[in-house]
Amino acid sequence: MSKDVQEILEQKMQKTIAVLKDELNTVRAGRANPALLDRVVVDYYGSPTPLKNLSNISVPDPRTLMIAPFDPKTINDIEKAINLLNLGINPTNDGKIIRMVVPQLTEERRKELTKVVKKFGEDAKVAVRNERRDANDELKKQEKAGELTEDDLKKEMELVQKKTDKTIKDIDDIIAAKDKEILEV
């Protein structure tokens, strides 16, 4: 029975890390990255459609994003959707493709972004600790119901703690890597 608790905990922690990575992809580090546009949703003939479904997004050089719509008629709608997201990058439209030049970050802006990244990391750690608490509560319920012995409960809770420690270390590593990327000039 406790195997289920461990498996569910593992899945939840992996999902937390995946969410953290998605959030970090939206933080621009002075380099062009197609993930910056993941949250762009275009009004395509009345239905909200992700930008990546309507165009080809490429990175011709380290500071430029190029968006080539599959349907050239949608170019103005795409430009409007990008501006609504308020990325701090102005798209330029030549009628066929949209170019976005990612400006170099100032030292002050880099420091602000590292704070944002650390906050994402802290939020992820809080989520992991909540998952640990839920797993431990479930294990205690199983012990009360007689499905686990006291010794088994102790072993299972130690496993939960080991998984929690490993996941928090993984989060710290991911945050450190993103910080390094942001502070790199």
C-alpha positions in Angstrom: 0.0 0.0 0.0 2.8 2.4 0.9 4.4 1.9 -2.6 1.4 3.9 -3.9 2.2 6.8 -1.6 5.9 6.8 -2.8 4.9 6.6 -6.5 2.4 9.4 -6.1 4.9 11.5 -4.2 7.5 10.9 -6.9 5.1 11.9 -9.7 4.0 15.1 -7.8 7.6 16.1 -7.2 8.5 15.5 -10.9 5.6 17.6 -11.9 6.7 20.4 -9.6 10.1 20.4 -11.2 8.5 20.4 -14.7 6.4 23.4 -13.7 9.4 25.2 -12.3 11.3 24.6 -15.6 8.4 26.0 -17.6 8.2 29.1 -15.4 12.0 29.6 -15.8 11.8 29.4 -19.6 9.6 32.5 -19.6 12.4 34.5 -17.8 14.5 36.0 -20.5 18.2 36.0 -19.9 19.4 38.4 -22.6 19.4 35.6 -25.1 16.8 34.8 -27.7 14.8 31.7 -26.7 11.7 30.5 -28.4 10.3 29.6 -25.0 9.8 33.3 -24.4 6.8 33.1 -26.7 5.2 30.0 -25.1 2.5 32.0 -23.4 1.6 34.0 -26.6 -2.0 33.2 -27.5 -3.3 34.6 -30.8 -7.0 35.2 -31.6 -7.1 33.1 -34.8 -10.5 33.4 -36.5 -12.2 33.9 -33.1 -10.5 31.1 -31.2 -7.5 31.5 -28.9 -4.6 29.5 -30.4 -1.0 29.2 -29.1 1.5 31.0 -31.3 3.6 27.9 -31.9 0.6 26.3 -33.6 0.4 29.2 -36.1 4.0 29.8 -37.0 7.5 28.6 -37.2 9.7 30.2 -34.5 13.4 30.2 -35.1 16.6 31.8 -33.6 18.8 33.0 -36.5 21.3 34.5 -34.1 21.7 34.6 -30.3 19.7 37.9 -29.9 17.0 37.5 -32.5 13.7 35.6 -32.6 12.1 35.1 -36.0 8.5 34.2 -36.3 7.2 33.0 -39.7 3.4 32.5 -39.7 2.1 29.6 -41.7 -0.8 31.9 -42.9 0.5 35.3 -43.8 -2.9 36.9 -43.1 -2.4 36.3 -39.4 0.8 38.4 -39.1 -1.0 41.4 -37.6 -2.9 39.3 -35.1 0.4 37.6 -34.0 2.1 41.0 -33.6 -0.8 42.2 -31.5 -0.8 39.1 -29.3 3.0 39.5 -28.7 2.6 43.2 -27.7 -0.2 42.2 -25.3 2.1 39.9 -23.4 4.4 42.9 -22.6 7.7 41.1 -22.9 9.6 44.4 -23.2 10.7 43.4 -26.7 9.1 45.2 -29.7 8.3 43.0 -32.6 9.0 44.3 -36.2 6.8 43.1 -39.0 7.9 43.2 -42.6 4.6 41.7 -44.0 6.0 38.2 -44.2 7.9 37.6 -40.9 8.2 39.1 -37.5 11.6 39.8 -36.0 12.2 40.4 -32.3 15.6 41.6 -31.2 16.2 40.7 -27.5 18.0 43.7 -25.9 21.1 43.2 -23.8 20.1 43.2 -20.1 21.4 45.9 -17.7 23.1 44.9 -14.5 20.2 46.2 -12.5 17.7 44.2 -14.6 19.8 41.0 -14.3 19.7 41.3 -10.5 15.9 41.8 -10.6 15.6 38.7 -12.7 17.7 36.6 -10.3 15.2 37.6 -7.5 12.3 36.5 -9.7 14.1 33.2 -10.4 14.8 32.7 -6.6 11.1 33.3 -5.9 10.1 30.6 -8.4 12.6 28.3 -6.7 11.1 29.1 -3.2 7.6 28.5 -4.5 8.7 25.1 -5.9 10.3 24.2 -2.6 7.1 25.1 -0.7 5.1 22.8 -3.1 7.6 20.0 -2.5 7.3 20.4 1.3 3.5 20.3 1.0 3.8 17.1 -1.0 6.0 15.7 1.7 3.5 16.6 4.4 0.6 15.0 2.4 2.6 11.8 1.9 3.5 11.6 5.6 -0.1 12.2 6.5 -1.2 9.4 4.2 1.4 7.0 5.7 0.2 7.8 9.2 -3.4 7.1 8.2 -2.2 3.7 6.8 -0.5 3.0 10.1 -3.7 3.9 12.1 -5.7 1.6 9.8 -3.3 -1.2 10.6 -1.9 -1.4 7.0 1.6 -0.4 8.2 3.6 -1.3 11.3 5.4 1.4 13.3 8.8 0.3 11.9 7.4 0.3 8.3 6.0 3.8 8.9 9.4 5.0 10.1 11.2 3.5 7.0 8.6 5.0 4.6 8.8 8.4 6.2 12.6 8.3 5.9 12.2 7.5 2.2 9.8 10.4 1.8 12.4 12.7 3.4 15.2 11.4 1.1 13.0 12.1 -1.9 12.2 15.5 -0.6 15.9 16.3 0.1 16.8 15.1 -3.4 14.1 17.2 -5.1 15.0 20.3 -3.2 18.7 19.8 -4.2 17.5 19.5 -7.8 15.5 22.7 -7.5 18.6 24.5 -6.1 20.7 23.2 -9.0 18.1 24.4 -11.6 17.9 27.8 -9.9 21.7 28.1 -9.7 22.0 27.3 -13.4 19.4 29.9 -14.4 21.1 32.5 -12.1 24.4 31.8 -13.9 22.7 32.1 -17.3 21.1 35.5 -16.3 24.2 37.0 -14.8 26.4 35.9 -17.8 27.1 38.9 -20.0 
